[in-house]
Amino acid sequence: QVQLVQSGAEVKKPGASVKVSCKASGYTFTDYYIHWVRQVPGQGLEWMGRINPNSGGTSSAQKFQGRVTMTGDTSISTAYMDLSRLTSDDTAVYYCARGDSWLDPWGQGTLVTVSS
Amino acid sequence: SYELTQPPSVSVSPGQTASITCSGDKLGDRYTCWYQQKPGQSPVLVIYQDTKRPSGIPERFSGSNSGNTATLTISGTQAMDEADYYCQTWDGSTVVFGGGTKVTVL
């Protein structure tokens, strides 16, 4: 079955960077975009951006431009999201999701906690 | 930037129909999809392309989209349907989510 498995929880200090991985299985990795969505505790879903694993092309929400880097390694069917210059406002669960027009399925989420 | 507006909460009695709205400028001209999220879980797609149900999603979930409003309808609501629901569309190359609606089954 199609599955996305993300890396484990992270604790980071303000100003640091975090890199979250998302390993895909059950389908051809290069056939679909991978999106990144975050959810601050108790709040709604916020789209961060997407990557085309085939071309490596990316697009991101204006809010994160300059701070988010999305990459993919087709040899191991894994996408990565790197977020830099972290602040406490970046404490959230980060999800990857497969999709073109709609997102399905989603990874299990990775909690990133930013604390001094 | 494009915005989607959802009511914060909807209450429904078991067995009744819940309707969750999602409003946006000329939303009917765009495809909308819906996600269900239960506490501590990842979102799950329940409706895509306005009206289509992914395999495994019960028939009691249906969708519509016209004018400025998309609607997710849950017919014969069950206790297991208690969750947050998010609508989603596209604005150019950007994904847009609604703020979410908490459905409570009383």
Interface residues (C-beta under 8 A of the other chain):
Chain A: H35 V37 G44 L45 E46 W47 R50 S59 A61 Q62 Y95 A97 S101 W102 L103 D104 P105 W106 G107 Q108 G109
Chain B: S1 Y31 C33 Y35 Q37 S42 P43 V44 L45 Y48 Q49 P54 Y86 Q88 W90 S93 T94 V95 V96 F97 G98 G99 G100
